[in-house]
Amino acid sequence: MASLLDFNLHLIQQMDDLHLFLTNARKAFDDAVGSVTIVMGNEASDMDSVVTSILYADLCSHTTGGIFVRILS
C-alpha cells in the first residue's frame, strides 16, 4: 500500500512540474510573440485539406510575417 501512495505522490509532483513548465513556456511565448494564428483543415483530414492547410499557413507566414501554426489530426 505504501508503494502505491508513493507512486501517486510522485505522479502528482510530476503533474505540478509539468503545469509549471507549461505555464512558464506559455508566458514566455506570449511575451515574445504576441499572437499566433492556427490553420487547420476539416475534421476528415483528407489529402486536399491537409495540403491546403499546410500551404495556406506557409503562404500567410511569408506574406504577412506573422506566425501561423498548422494543426493536423
KELUMVO-537814 format. One line per 10 residues: number of its first residue (from 1); their letters; for each residue x, y, z of N, C-alpha, C. Coordinates in nm, 3 decimals, always signed. Last residue first. Layout:
N
NUM	a	X/Y/Z/X/Y/Z/X/Y/Z; ...
// end
This chain:
73
73	slirvfiggt	-0.468/+1.651/-3.767/-0.508/+1.544/-3.675/-0.528/+1.415/-3.750; -0.269/+1.939/-3.766/-0.316/+1.823/-3.842/-0.356/+1.716/-3.743; -0.221/+2.276/-3.779/-0.269/+2.169/-3.693/-0.324/+2.058/-3.781; +0.026/+2.514/-3.820/-0.057/+2.416/-3.887/-0.094/+2.306/-3.789; +0.043/+2.851/-3.731/+0.071/+2.713/-3.690/-0.027/+2.620/-3.759; +0.196/+3.140/-3.814/+0.081/+3.058/-3.848/+0.119/+2.913/-3.818; +0.298/+3.454/-3.735/+0.321/+3.313/-3.702/+0.190/+3.239/-3.726; +0.365/+3.701/-3.993/+0.308/+3.652/-3.867/+0.343/+3.506/-3.846; +0.440/+3.788/-4.237/+0.543/+3.789/-4.133/+0.492/+3.738/-3.999; +0.278/+3.784/-4.458/+0.245/+3.878/-4.351/+0.352/+3.887/-4.244
63	thscldayli	+0.395/+3.603/-4.638/+0.344/+3.731/-4.688/+0.315/+3.831/-4.577; +0.476/+3.381/-4.487/+0.573/+3.451/-4.572/+0.524/+3.589/-4.615; +0.244/+3.304/-4.356/+0.360/+3.340/-4.275/+0.464/+3.415/-4.357; +0.076/+3.249/-4.575/+0.044/+3.360/-4.485/+0.165/+3.401/-4.402; +0.208/+3.022/-4.684/+0.189/+3.144/-4.762/+0.165/+3.264/-4.672; +0.182/+2.841/-4.469/+0.314/+2.881/-4.518/+0.306/+3.011/-4.597; -0.095/+2.817/-4.451/-0.019/+2.868/-4.336/+0.119/+2.915/-4.380; -0.146/+2.708/-4.707/-0.204/+2.837/-4.667/-0.127/+2.898/-4.550; -0.007/+2.462/-4.698/+0.032/+2.567/-4.794/-0.022/+2.704/-4.755; -0.148/+2.330/-4.490/-0.003/+2.349/-4.483/+0.040/+2.464/-4.575
53	stvvsdmdsa	-0.411/+2.332/-4.587/-0.381/+2.399/-4.461/-0.231/+2.424/-4.446; -0.380/+2.184/-4.827/-0.425/+2.322/-4.830/-0.391/+2.395/-4.701; -0.305/+1.932/-4.732/-0.214/+2.008/-4.818/-0.252/+2.155/-4.819; -0.538/+1.864/-4.582/-0.406/+1.867/-4.520/-0.311/+1.955/-4.601; -0.739/+1.873/-4.778/-0.749/+1.957/-4.660/-0.613/+1.972/-4.592; -0.656/+1.678/-4.959/-0.667/+1.816/-5.004/-0.676/+1.913/-4.886; -0.658/+1.440/-4.795/-0.535/+1.494/-4.852/-0.547/+1.640/-4.894; -0.859/+1.476/-4.496/-0.829/+1.417/-4.625/-0.713/+1.494/-4.690; -0.955/+1.523/-4.235/-0.810/+1.523/-4.264/-0.779/+1.449/-4.393; -1.205/+1.556/-4.132/-1.178/+1.431/-4.202/-1.029/+1.414/-4.231
43	engmvitvsg	-1.226/+1.812/-4.032/-1.208/+1.702/-3.937/-1.178/+1.569/-4.004; -1.027/+2.036/-4.242/-1.151/+1.983/-4.186/-1.123/+1.860/-4.099; -0.730/+2.210/-4.131/-0.824/+2.163/-4.233/-0.951/+2.112/-4.167; -0.609/+2.507/-3.974/-0.638/+2.364/-3.974/-0.738/+2.331/-4.083; -0.401/+2.736/-3.824/-0.463/+2.699/-3.951/-0.486/+2.549/-3.948; -0.383/+2.986/-3.586/-0.385/+2.841/-3.608/-0.463/+2.813/-3.736; -0.171/+3.251/-3.522/-0.291/+3.208/-3.592/-0.280/+3.059/-3.620; -0.063/+3.429/-3.242/-0.041/+3.315/-3.330/-0.175/+3.281/-3.395; +0.090/+3.717/-3.095/-0.025/+3.640/-3.141/+0.017/+3.531/-3.238; +0.340/+3.748/-2.914/+0.218/+3.827/-2.920/+0.099/+3.745/-2.965
33	vaddfakran	+0.612/+3.667/-2.870/+0.547/+3.662/-3.000/+0.427/+3.754/-3.008; +0.710/+3.701/-2.609/+0.800/+3.712/-2.724/+0.726/+3.730/-2.855; +0.494/+3.667/-2.438/+0.576/+3.788/-2.427/+0.660/+3.810/-2.552; +0.403/+3.414/-2.515/+0.316/+3.530/-2.531/+0.395/+3.660/-2.527; +0.629/+3.261/-2.439/+0.585/+3.265/-2.579/+0.499/+3.388/-2.604; +0.632/+3.299/-2.164/+0.747/+3.340/-2.244/+0.710/+3.353/-2.391; +0.381/+3.185/-2.100/+0.408/+3.325/-2.070/+0.525/+3.377/-2.154; +0.423/+2.919/-2.182/+0.316/+3.000/-2.245/+0.341/+3.149/-2.223; +0.627/+2.844/-2.008/+0.651/+2.843/-2.152/+0.547/+2.929/-2.224; +0.497/+2.861/-1.760/+0.610/+2.949/-1.789/+0.640/+2.957/-1.937
23	tlflhlddmq	+0.302/+2.660/-1.800/+0.263/+2.796/-1.766/+0.374/+2.895/-1.799; +0.463/+2.435/-1.842/+0.374/+2.483/-1.949/+0.329/+2.626/-1.925; +0.594/+2.417/-1.589/+0.670/+2.433/-1.712/+0.582/+2.491/-1.823; +0.373/+2.379/-1.420/+0.459/+2.495/-1.402/+0.539/+2.522/-1.529; +0.279/+2.133/-1.519/+0.192/+2.251/-1.521/+0.275/+2.378/-1.508; +0.499/+1.970/-1.461/+0.457/+1.990/-1.599/+0.371/+2.115/-1.612; +0.497/+1.981/-1.180/+0.614/+2.027/-1.255/+0.578/+2.057/-1.400; +0.249/+1.863/-1.129/+0.273/+2.001/-1.086/+0.391/+2.060/-1.163; +0.301/+1.609/-1.229/+0.196/+1.689/-1.291/+0.212/+1.835/-1.254; +0.498/+1.526/-1.049/+0.532/+1.539/-1.191/+0.428/+1.625/-1.263
13	qilhlnfdll	+0.346/+1.518/-0.814/+0.459/+1.610/-0.824/+0.498/+1.632/-0.971; +0.171/+1.310/-0.879/+0.118/+1.445/-0.853/+0.228/+1.548/-0.866; +0.353/+1.098/-0.894/+0.276/+1.138/-1.012/+0.220/+1.278/-0.996; +0.436/+1.083/-0.628/+0.534/+1.113/-0.733/+0.463/+1.162/-0.859; +0.197/+1.009/-0.509/+0.260/+1.137/-0.472/+0.362/+1.180/-0.577; +0.161/+0.759/-0.630/+0.063/+0.865/-0.651/+0.120/+1.002/-0.616; +0.386/+0.620/-0.527/+0.369/+0.638/-0.671/+0.273/+0.753/-0.700; +0.327/+0.621/-0.256/+0.447/+0.688/-0.304/+0.437/+0.717/-0.453; +0.095/+0.463/-0.262/+0.088/+0.601/-0.215/+0.209/+0.681/-0.263; +0.207/+0.224/-0.349/+0.104/+0.288/-0.430/+0.089/+0.435/-0.391
3	sam	+0.376/+0.167/-0.137/+0.435/+0.192/-0.269/+0.333/+0.259/-0.362; +0.198/+0.120/+0.071/+0.286/+0.237/+0.078/+0.345/+0.268/-0.059; +0.082/-0.120/+0.000/+0.000/+0.000/+0.000/+0.086/+0.126/+0.000
// end
